[in-house]
Amino acid sequence: MNEYYEYDAEGDVLDVYFSEKRPAWTIELTPNIMLSIDRTLRQAVSLTLLDYTELIRPTDWGLRSFPITGLADLPIPERNLVIEILNSPPVNHWLDVSDVQTLPDSPFAVTHVEPPPRALEALVLERA
C-alpha cells in the first residue's frame, strides 16, 4: 500500500499512513510528533504531526530540531524497536534523527521533520 495523508487544516494536524489503518502502539516522540507501530510486524503504521506548519517552518539557522523525549522512559527492547523504525524507511523519509553529543546529559536524540517532496505536492493539491 502507498503512503497516504490526512491533513486537518483547522487543527494543523497531518496524519501520514504507511499502511492500512489498524490497531497499533503509539509513542509520543515529542509533544508534537507521534509514531504508531505494529509491534508484531515491527513496522510503522502512521506518523502524526501536530502543529505541522510550525514543525516544518525553517528558522534563521535552518530546520527546527526537537528532542525525542519519548524514548527516555521506554524499556530497552521497546526503545531499540523505536530507534530501528525511526532510522528505516518509510519513517526516515519524514524524520531526520541525530544525536547531540556536547551537552552534560549527552547523547540524546533530536529530530526534525523533512517531508518528502511528493508529500508536499500532494498536500498542496489537497488544499487547493
Secondary structure, 3 states (H helix, E strand, C coil): CCCEEEEECCCCEEEEECCCCCCCEEEEEECCEEEEEECCCCEEEEEEEECHHHHHCCECCECCCEECHHHCCCCHHHHHHHHHHHCCCCHHHCEEEEEECCCCCCCEEEEEECCCHHHHHHHHHHHC
